[in-house]
Amino acid sequence: MLRLTIEGGVARLTFENPSRLNAINQDMWRAFPKLLAQVQDDAGVRVLLLEGAGDRSFCSGNDISEFDKVRADPVAAAAYNALQRDVATQFRALTKPSIAAINGYCLGAGFELALMCDMRVCTKNAQFGVPAVRLGLPYRLEDIATILNVVGLAQAREIVLLGRRYGGEDALRLGLVNWLADSVGAMAIIVDAAIADLLSGAPLSLAAARIAFQELARRDGPADIERAQRAADRCYASQDYAEGRMAQREKRKPVFRGN
C-alpha cells in the first residue's frame, strides 16, 4: 500500500509493501494519483517527502510477481504502462518541492520516482539501479529521459545499458543524490534540515521555481515561457512578496502564508 500522512506542512508518502521490498503493485499505481492530488490541492502542504517503510528498501521497483497477470503481453503492458505514465505526469506537475529519503533498494520504477523529486538523500547502504535489461523489459524513452534530466547522457547510458547496481557512494559520485548519510539517523537530520529550509521559503516562489524547472526539462516541445511568467507574476502580486520586503527592512524573519 501507499501511506500518506500530513503534519506540520510536510506530506510523507511512504511505500509499504514489506514482503516485496516495497515494490509497487498495480493497486498502488492506481492509488497514487489520488494521493498526489491531495498533496497538490492541500494548501497546508508545503513539502513532499517520499520514503520507504522499514529498514531494507526505499522501493524495489514494480512488483514483478504479478507481471504474468498484469503485464503478460503488449496489450496488458500498455494498460499497465499507462498507469505509470499518469503517475509520472502528475508527479512532475507538482508545484510543491519534494525530497526522496533513500535507504536500501531503490530500483526501476522506485529509482525513477526518486529522480523525479527535487532532491535526494541516501544512506551508504542504498542500492540504485535499472534492472530492465536483465529482465527482458524495455526501458522506455520517457524513463530514460528521467535519468537524463538528472545525470546527463553519458552517465544515463552507463546506468541503463549495463544494468548494474550502485551503492550510496557511487550514487553521490554519479550525481544521483544530493547528500550521502552514514546512517538512517544521519539521513533524518539531513532531511529535517532541508525541509526546514523549504518551509522557510515563500510557497509561491517555490512553486514558480518548480514550474520553471518543469518547463526547462520538457522534451515534448519548447518550454512554455508564458506559464513560467504567470507563476512569476503571481509572486510579484503576492502578499508574501510584500512581507519579504518588509521583513528585510525590519531585519526579521519573514512569515510567508502562500498568498
C-alpha positions as CSV (number, residue, x, y, z in Angstrom):
1,M,0.0,0.0,0.0
2,L,0.9,3.7,-0.1
3,R,0.5,5.6,3.1
4,L,0.1,9.4,3.2
5,T,0.5,11.4,6.4
6,I,0.4,15.2,6.6
7,E,1.8,17.1,9.6
8,G,3.4,20.4,10.0
9,G,3.3,21.3,6.4
10,V,5.0,18.1,5.3
11,A,3.3,15.3,3.4
12,R,5.0,11.9,3.9
13,L,4.3,9.5,1.1
14,T,5.5,6.0,2.1
15,F,5.9,2.8,0.1
16,E,4.6,0.0,2.3
17,N,4.9,-3.5,0.7
18,P,7.5,-5.0,3.1
19,S,7.1,-8.6,1.8
20,R,8.1,-7.4,-1.6
21,L,10.8,-4.9,-0.5
22,N,8.3,-2.0,-1.0
23,A,7.7,-2.9,-4.7
24,I,4.8,-1.1,-6.4
25,N,1.9,-3.3,-7.4
26,Q,-0.9,-2.4,-9.7
27,D,-3.2,-1.4,-6.8
28,M,-0.5,1.0,-5.6
29,W,-0.2,2.6,-9.0
30,R,-4.0,3.1,-9.1
31,A,-3.9,4.7,-5.6
32,F,-1.1,7.0,-6.5
33,P,-2.9,9.8,-8.4
34,K,-5.5,10.5,-5.7
35,L,-2.7,10.9,-3.1
36,L,-0.7,13.2,-5.3
37,A,-3.8,15.2,-6.0
38,Q,-4.3,15.5,-2.2
39,V,-0.7,16.8,-1.8
40,Q,-1.1,19.3,-4.6
41,D,-4.6,20.6,-3.5
42,D,-3.9,20.9,0.2
43,A,-2.8,24.5,0.8
44,G,-1.3,23.4,4.1
45,V,1.2,21.1,2.5
46,R,4.5,22.8,1.7
47,V,6.9,19.9,1.1
48,L,6.5,16.3,-0.1
49,L,8.8,13.6,1.4
50,L,9.0,10.3,-0.4
51,E,10.3,7.3,1.7
52,G,10.1,3.6,2.1
53,A,8.8,1.7,5.1
54,G,11.2,-0.5,7.1
55,D,15.0,-0.6,7.0
56,R,15.6,-2.7,3.9
57,S,14.2,-0.8,0.9
58,F,13.0,2.5,-0.3
59,C,11.3,0.9,-3.3
60,S,12.5,-2.1,-5.3
61,G,10.5,-1.1,-8.4
62,N,7.5,-2.7,-10.0
63,D,6.2,-5.9,-8.3
64,I,7.3,-8.4,-11.0
65,S,5.5,-11.3,-9.1
66,E,2.2,-10.0,-10.7
67,F,3.6,-9.5,-14.2
68,D,2.2,-12.8,-15.5
69,K,-1.2,-11.4,-14.8
70,V,-1.0,-7.7,-15.4
71,R,1.9,-7.3,-17.9
72,A,2.0,-10.6,-19.8
73,D,1.6,-9.3,-23.3
74,P,1.7,-6.0,-25.3
75,V,-1.9,-5.1,-24.6
76,A,-1.7,-5.7,-20.9
77,A,1.7,-4.0,-20.8
78,A,0.2,-0.9,-22.5
79,A,-2.5,-0.6,-19.9
80,Y,0.0,-1.1,-17.0
81,N,2.4,1.4,-18.5
82,A,-0.5,3.9,-18.8
83,L,-0.9,3.8,-15.1
84,Q,2.7,4.5,-14.5
85,R,2.7,7.3,-17.2
86,D,-0.3,9.0,-15.5
87,V,1.5,9.0,-12.1
88,A,4.8,10.3,-13.7
89,T,2.9,13.1,-15.4
90,Q,1.1,14.1,-12.2
91,F,4.3,13.8,-10.1
92,R,6.3,16.1,-12.5
93,A,3.4,18.6,-12.4
94,L,3.5,19.1,-8.7
95,T,4.2,22.7,-7.6
96,K,5.3,21.6,-4.1
97,P,9.0,20.8,-3.7
98,S,9.9,17.2,-3.0
99,I,12.6,15.2,-1.3
100,A,13.4,11.4,-1.5
101,A,14.9,9.8,1.5
102,I,16.5,6.5,0.3
103,N,17.7,3.6,2.4
104,G,18.2,0.1,0.9
105,Y,16.9,-0.8,-2.5
106,C,16.0,2.0,-5.0
107,L,15.4,0.2,-8.3
108,G,13.5,0.5,-11.5
109,A,10.2,2.4,-11.0
110,G,11.3,3.4,-7.5
111,F,14.5,4.8,-8.9
112,E,12.5,6.9,-11.4
113,L,10.2,8.3,-8.8
114,A,13.2,9.2,-6.6
115,L,14.7,11.0,-9.6
116,M,11.5,13.0,-10.1
117,C,12.0,14.5,-6.7
118,D,13.8,17.9,-6.5
119,M,16.4,16.5,-4.1
120,R,17.6,13.1,-2.8
121,V,19.5,11.9,0.2
122,C,20.6,8.3,0.7
123,T,22.5,6.1,3.2
124,K,25.7,4.3,2.3
125,N,23.8,1.0,2.1
126,A,21.4,2.3,-0.6
127,Q,21.3,0.3,-3.8
128,F,20.4,2.1,-7.1
129,G,19.8,0.5,-10.5
130,V,17.7,-0.1,-13.5
131,P,17.4,-3.9,-14.0
132,A,15.3,-3.7,-17.2
133,V,18.0,-5.3,-19.5
134,R,18.3,-8.2,-17.0
135,L,14.5,-8.8,-17.1
136,G,14.0,-8.6,-20.9
137,L,12.0,-5.4,-20.4
138,P,12.3,-2.2,-22.5
139,Y,13.3,0.9,-20.6
140,R,11.0,3.4,-22.3
141,L,12.0,6.7,-23.8
142,E,10.3,8.8,-21.0
143,D,12.0,6.6,-18.4
144,I,15.4,7.3,-19.8
145,A,14.6,11.0,-20.1
146,T,14.0,11.0,-16.3
147,I,17.6,9.8,-15.8
148,L,19.0,12.2,-18.4
149,N,17.4,15.1,-16.7
150,V,19.5,14.3,-13.6
151,V,22.8,12.9,-14.7
152,G,23.2,13.5,-18.4
153,L,23.7,11.3,-21.4
154,A,27.0,9.5,-20.7
155,Q,26.0,8.5,-17.2
156,A,22.5,7.6,-18.2
157,R,23.9,5.2,-20.9
158,E,26.1,3.5,-18.3
159,I,23.2,3.1,-15.8
160,V,20.6,1.8,-18.3
161,L,22.8,-0.3,-20.6
162,L,24.9,-2.1,-18.0
163,G,22.1,-2.7,-15.6
164,R,24.5,-2.5,-12.7
165,R,23.7,-1.8,-9.0
166,Y,25.3,1.4,-7.5
167,G,25.8,1.9,-3.8
168,G,25.4,5.2,-1.9
169,E,29.0,6.5,-2.6
170,D,28.6,5.7,-6.3
171,A,25.3,7.5,-6.4
172,L,26.8,10.6,-5.0
173,R,29.7,10.4,-7.5
174,L,27.3,10.0,-10.4
175,G,25.1,12.9,-9.2
176,L,22.1,10.7,-8.4
177,V,21.8,12.1,-4.9
178,N,22.5,15.5,-3.3
179,W,23.6,14.1,0.1
180,L,25.1,10.9,1.4
181,A,24.5,9.9,5.1
182,D,26.4,7.4,7.2
183,S,23.2,6.0,8.8
184,V,19.4,6.3,8.8
185,G,19.6,8.7,11.8
186,A,22.1,10.9,10.0
187,M,19.9,10.9,6.9
188,A,16.9,12.0,9.0
189,I,19.0,15.0,10.2
190,I,19.8,16.0,6.7
191,V,16.2,15.6,5.6
192,D,14.9,17.7,8.5
193,A,17.4,20.5,7.7
194,A,16.3,20.5,4.0
195,I,12.6,20.5,5.0
196,A,13.2,23.4,7.4
197,D,14.8,25.5,4.6
198,L,11.9,24.7,2.3
199,L,9.3,25.5,4.9
200,S,11.0,28.9,5.5
201,G,10.7,29.8,1.8
202,A,7.7,31.5,0.2
203,P,5.3,28.9,-1.3
204,L,4.6,30.9,-4.4
205,S,8.3,31.4,-5.0
206,L,8.9,27.7,-4.7
207,A,6.0,26.9,-7.0
208,A,7.4,29.4,-9.6
209,A,10.8,27.7,-9.4
210,R,9.2,24.3,-9.7
211,I,7.3,25.4,-12.8
212,A,10.4,26.9,-14.4
213,F,12.3,23.7,-13.9
214,Q,9.4,21.7,-15.3
215,E,9.4,23.8,-18.5
216,L,13.2,23.7,-18.9
217,A,13.1,19.9,-18.6
218,R,10.3,19.5,-21.2
219,R,11.1,17.1,-24.0
220,D,7.7,17.1,-25.8
221,G,8.1,20.6,-27.1
222,P,9.6,24.0,-26.3
223,A,9.4,25.4,-22.8
224,D,6.1,27.2,-22.1
225,I,7.6,30.6,-21.2
226,E,4.2,32.2,-20.6
227,R,3.3,29.6,-18.0
228,A,6.5,30.3,-16.2
229,Q,5.9,34.0,-16.4
230,R,2.4,33.7,-15.0
231,A,3.9,31.9,-12.0
232,A,6.5,34.6,-11.5
233,D,3.8,37.3,-11.8
234,R,1.8,35.7,-9.0
235,C,4.9,36.2,-6.8
236,Y,5.2,39.9,-7.7
237,A,1.5,40.4,-6.9
238,S,1.5,38.4,-3.6
239,Q,1.3,39.5,0.0
240,D,4.3,37.2,0.6
241,Y,6.4,39.4,-1.6
242,A,5.4,42.5,0.4
243,E,6.1,40.5,3.6
244,G,9.6,39.6,2.3
245,R,10.4,43.2,1.6
246,M,9.1,44.3,5.0
247,A,11.0,41.6,6.9
248,Q,14.2,42.8,5.2
249,R,13.6,46.3,6.3
250,E,12.7,45.3,9.8
251,K,15.6,42.8,10.0
252,R,13.5,39.8,11.0
253,K,12.5,36.5,9.5
254,P,9.6,36.7,7.1
255,V,6.3,34.8,7.8
256,F,5.1,33.6,4.4
257,R,1.5,32.4,4.0
258,G,1.3,31.4,0.4
259,N,-0.8,34.3,-0.8
